[in-house]
Amino acid sequence: MTGAGGVTLPRHIDWGPHYIYDLADEADFRLMYERVIREAQTRDDLNAYLHATSLRQVWQQLFLPLPVRTAWEVRFPELRESGTTTAAA
């Protein structure tokens, strides 16, 4: 699910204090995904910071506004479907 290394998101995605997300830390990994999903402005942003397999694995654990979660699940039904197995595990 998580990789090694750190990521600093660009200011247009994460405008808070300078923060390096430690991808080996599950909480940091999920927080980075939440920020990217909520704040990305372009498809390039999404492609640069999200990985499809990892997203499916953590989807149900992400804290997202309901309209955001719903829009993503409508566009990518496999997220909703993968969440069923994740939630049951």
N, C-alpha and C positions, 0 to 999 in steps of 0.2 A: 504494500500500500504506500509506504513512504520511502523516499530515497535519502541519499546522503547529501549533505551540503546545506547551504543557506541561500535564501532568496530575499532580495530587497525589492519590493514592488515600486513601480514608478509613482510619482506624486499624484497623478490623475486617478490612480486606483486606491492608493493608501496615503492620505494627506496628513496623517497623524505624525507623531514623533518618529524619527528614523528608527526603523525596526527591521531586524534581519530574522526572517522566519526560518527556523531550524527544521528542515524537512525530515529529519530523523525523529523529531518529537511529534507524536500524533496530534496533540492539541494545537501546536503551531501549524502543522500541516492542514488541519481542518479549518483553522482560523484564516489561513491564507486563501484556501478555496472559497470560503464564505465571502471574503472581501473581493476576490476576483469576480465571483458570480454576481455580486451586488453592484460592483462599481466599474467593471470593464466597459469601455466605450466602443471597442471595435472587435471584430472577429479575430484580428491579429492578437489583441490582448488575451482573448480566451485561448487561442492556440498556443500562445507563449507560456501560459501559466497553468493550464489544466491538462490533465492526461485522462483519456476516456475510461480506461480500466480502473484507475485510482478513484475517479469520480464515482463510478458505479459502486465501488467498495465502501465509500464513506458517505454516500448520498443521504441515507436516513439519519446520520449522525450530525449533519450540518444544521446550524441554526440559521434559517432563512425566513424572510417574510412570506406568508402564505401565498400572496399573488406571484412572487418570484418563483417559489417552489412549483406552483401550479403551472405557470407558463413554461418552465423547463420540462416538466413531466408531460405536458401536452406536446411539446416539440420533440422530446426524447422519451418516448414511452418506456424504453428499456430501463430508465432510471427508476420509475415506479415499480416495474417488475423485479429489478434487482433488489430493491429495498425490501420486498416481501421476504426474500430469503435471508437478508441481512438482519431484519428485525426479529426473525424467528430464531436466529442462531444464538 
